[in-house]
Amino acid sequence: MKRSGLTFVFLISTFFVVNAQNSLAAKDTSSKAEITFETLIHDYGTVYQGADGIYEFKFKNTGTDPLILSNVKSSCGCTIPSWPKEPILPGKSGAIKVNYTRMNNPGTISKQVTVYSNAKNGTIILNIKGTILVTPTANSPEKPVNMGSTPVAN
């Protein structure tokens, strides 16, 4: 008897959890806000140490409801995003500013910034990439050596 009572409680609890998740999903899809970015990837290219690590991902609310950016998170602490905290009205534009703070460290860049909003097109992932070279000195060649490529015969 005790076992069947526990089974009943478990089934009822499962029912409520499933219904709660379904109603949350319904709220997420009911928004008519839509975020459209000019680009989802920014390539800094090949730059020397100390280059500017700031880029703005421009977007527009192409939906019919106000767009609310609830959070913007980077994949590491070296990429700092800032975003508008006020709602973006339909037809209006905004920008997410990304500052990559490790432009003095030679190597490749490959970082992601995740944008959370009430947009019906869901969570968006923005990417930054590039290569940072050691700043040339008076004794180094003027042009950076194209590392990893095959020489071209003239």
C-alpha positions as CSV (number, residue, x, y, z in Angstrom):
1,M,0.0,0.0,0.0
2,K,2.8,2.4,0.9
3,R,4.6,1.6,-2.3
4,S,1.6,2.4,-4.5
5,G,1.0,5.7,-2.6
6,L,4.6,6.7,-3.4
7,T,4.2,5.7,-7.0
8,F,1.1,7.9,-7.2
9,V,2.9,10.9,-5.7
10,F,5.8,10.4,-8.1
11,L,3.4,10.3,-11.1
12,I,1.6,13.4,-10.0
13,S,4.9,15.3,-9.4
14,T,6.1,14.2,-12.8
15,F,2.9,15.5,-14.4
16,F,3.3,18.9,-12.8
17,V,7.0,19.2,-13.7
18,V,6.2,18.4,-17.4
19,N,3.3,20.8,-17.5
20,A,5.5,23.6,-15.9
21,Q,8.2,23.1,-18.5
22,N,5.7,23.1,-21.4
23,S,4.2,26.4,-20.1
24,L,7.6,28.0,-19.9
25,A,8.4,26.9,-23.4
26,A,5.1,28.4,-24.6
27,K,6.0,31.7,-23.0
28,D,9.4,31.8,-24.8
29,T,7.8,31.2,-28.2
30,S,5.0,33.7,-27.7
31,S,7.3,36.7,-28.1
32,K,7.1,38.5,-31.5
33,A,10.5,40.2,-31.0
34,E,13.2,39.1,-33.4
35,I,16.8,40.0,-33.4
36,T,18.7,40.3,-36.7
37,F,22.5,40.8,-36.6
38,E,24.5,42.4,-39.5
39,T,27.1,39.6,-38.9
40,L,27.6,36.8,-36.4
41,I,31.3,36.6,-36.8
42,H,34.0,39.3,-36.5
43,D,37.5,38.4,-37.8
44,Y,40.2,40.8,-36.4
45,G,42.5,39.3,-39.1
46,T,46.2,39.1,-38.5
47,V,47.2,42.0,-36.2
48,Y,50.2,43.0,-34.1
49,Q,50.2,43.0,-30.3
50,G,48.4,46.1,-28.9
51,A,45.8,46.3,-31.6
52,D,42.3,47.5,-30.7
53,G,40.2,44.6,-29.4
54,I,36.9,46.4,-29.5
55,Y,34.1,45.5,-31.9
56,E,30.4,46.3,-32.1
57,F,27.9,43.6,-33.3
58,K,25.1,45.7,-34.7
59,F,21.5,44.3,-34.7
60,K,18.0,45.3,-35.4
61,N,14.7,44.3,-33.8
62,T,12.9,43.0,-36.9
63,G,9.9,41.7,-34.9
64,T,6.7,43.4,-33.7
65,D,7.3,43.3,-29.9
66,P,10.0,45.1,-27.9
67,L,13.3,43.2,-27.8
68,I,14.8,42.7,-24.4
69,L,18.4,41.4,-24.0
70,S,18.3,39.6,-20.7
71,N,22.0,38.6,-20.6
72,V,25.1,38.5,-22.8
73,K,27.9,36.1,-21.7
74,S,31.3,35.5,-23.1
75,S,33.1,32.2,-23.2
76,C,36.0,33.6,-21.0
77,G,36.9,36.5,-18.8
78,C,39.1,38.0,-21.5
79,T,36.1,39.0,-23.7
80,I,33.9,41.6,-22.1
81,P,30.5,42.3,-23.6
82,S,28.3,45.3,-22.9
83,W,24.7,45.6,-24.3
84,P,21.7,47.9,-24.1
85,K,19.6,47.3,-21.0
86,E,16.5,49.1,-22.2
87,P,14.0,47.4,-24.5
88,I,14.7,47.8,-28.3
89,L,11.5,48.8,-29.9
90,P,10.4,47.2,-33.2
91,G,12.3,48.6,-36.2
92,K,15.0,50.1,-33.9
93,S,18.7,49.1,-33.8
94,G,21.3,48.5,-31.1
95,A,24.8,47.1,-30.7
96,I,26.6,44.7,-28.5
97,K,30.1,46.0,-27.8
98,V,32.7,43.3,-27.3
99,N,36.2,44.1,-25.9
100,Y,38.8,41.4,-26.3
101,T,41.3,42.4,-23.6
102,R,44.2,40.1,-24.5
103,M,45.4,41.9,-27.6
104,N,49.0,41.8,-26.1
105,N,49.2,38.0,-26.1
106,P,50.4,36.5,-29.4
107,G,48.4,33.6,-30.7
108,T,45.0,32.8,-32.2
109,I,41.7,34.2,-31.0
110,S,38.5,32.1,-31.0
111,K,35.9,33.3,-28.6
112,Q,32.1,33.1,-28.3
113,V,29.6,35.6,-26.9
114,T,26.1,34.2,-26.2
115,V,23.1,36.6,-26.4
116,Y,20.0,35.7,-24.4
117,S,16.8,37.6,-25.2
118,N,13.1,37.3,-25.6
119,A,13.5,37.0,-29.4
120,K,11.5,34.3,-31.0
121,N,14.6,33.2,-32.9
122,G,16.2,32.1,-29.6
123,T,19.7,32.3,-28.2
124,I,22.3,33.7,-30.6
125,I,26.0,33.0,-30.5
126,L,28.4,35.6,-31.8
127,N,32.1,34.8,-32.6
128,I,35.3,36.7,-32.7
129,K,38.5,35.3,-34.2
130,G,41.9,36.4,-35.4
131,T,45.6,36.0,-35.0
132,I,47.9,38.3,-32.9
133,L,51.6,38.5,-33.9
134,V,54.5,39.7,-31.8
135,T,55.1,43.4,-32.5
136,P,58.0,43.8,-34.9
137,T,61.3,45.3,-33.6
138,A,63.9,47.3,-35.5
139,N,65.7,44.0,-36.4
140,S,62.6,42.1,-37.6
141,P,61.2,42.1,-41.2
142,E,58.7,44.7,-42.2
143,K,56.0,42.2,-43.3
144,P,54.8,39.4,-41.0
145,V,55.9,36.0,-42.0
146,N,52.8,34.1,-43.3
147,M,53.1,31.1,-40.9
148,G,51.6,27.8,-41.9
149,S,51.2,28.6,-45.6
150,T,52.9,27.0,-48.6
151,P,55.3,29.2,-50.5
152,V,54.1,30.3,-53.9
153,A,56.5,29.9,-56.9
154,N,56.8,33.0,-59.1
